[in-house]
């Protein structure tokens, strides 16, 4: 299903649909891919991951236990396969500013929103 189809079915405007898609599927996938790598590669605790990402620990637990939609999993797998989260991970591990890290997360979300069609 492409953006036009989704737009015509929902009766909403394109910006609203894109925003919903980013917040419900893409951003969780980005966060899940980062949380998974931080936990597995760098042994960060759930609490430390939550603090680094600016989210609650319960959300990190959800990501680490793969408790999310099939679409979110598909996007997360795409991110990992293509190593799209590496710069963000480096930014977090090397303690770059939160503003820089958040800007990188935003840019990845926007890139994925424009490239992925599911």
HELIX and SHEET records of a PDB file:
HELIX    1   1 UNK A    3  UNK A   10  1                                   8    
HELIX    2   2 UNK A   14  UNK A   21  1                                   8    
HELIX    3   3 UNK A   22  UNK A   26  3                                   5    
HELIX    4   4 UNK A   27  UNK A   42  1                                  16    
HELIX    5   5 UNK A   46  UNK A   53  1                                   8    
HELIX    6   6 UNK A   57  UNK A   64  1                                   8    
HELIX    7   7 UNK A   70  UNK A   81  1                                  12    
HELIX    8   8 UNK A   86  UNK A   93  1                                   8    
HELIX    9   9 UNK A   98  UNK A  115  1                                  18    
END                                                                             
